[in-house]
Amino acid sequence: MQTKKNKILSVYPKKKKKEILVVEFVDGSIYELSKDIVLSESIYVGGTISSIDFKEILEKHAYHQAQSAGLNLLSYRMRSKKELFSKLINKNIDKTIIAKVVAKFETEGWVDDFQFGLAFSKDHIRRNSIGPIALKYKLKEYIDSDDLIKSVMEKVYKEFSLDDIILTVLKKYNPDKINSDNNLRQRIINKLKRKGHYWQDINESINQYLD
């Protein structure tokens, strides 16, 4: 049994998207393919393509589009695998194709959850003086592995002392005022709790600051 072939009626650029070509077949079907795919697969007016071959071409196009979208996202900033997957899903890209693209990016070193986690953690600690409770919660939004999150936090809190982080908040207040105003002291404690610090660390740091 011979595979059915379809003849190409026309190939022309899509309006406002020159990198996309519209391929129209004699049977009336119309597809949009990247220019690179059209050229590499020798798709031209008058040519014929079997249904099997064209299915493979569509898969290559989908992969090419997903890869381009992924690289575009990475051009702005680092991304975790989880975030990249979610962003590409929102672009209505097939999950199987996304998984292949993300796996390739990881192999190439373009996506690295550990390095992302470190950069993400350092940024939030510097900007917001957050503690381990809050950081773990934030990292879970971007990284699925609890073991990896644990490794990231162990490394980052060796570089950033919890006492020093809490001290950056305490230095905004006069020690004598904290000593004399219990309401102020409680407000500071509550603020540090909201930033995700443990009570024991807060208490020790305040006592050291006031000594």
Summary of the structure (lengths in Angstrom):
residues: 211
radius of gyration: 27.3
end to end distance: 89.7
largest distance: 92.5
contacts: 596
relative contact order: 0.08
helix: 63%
strand: 13%
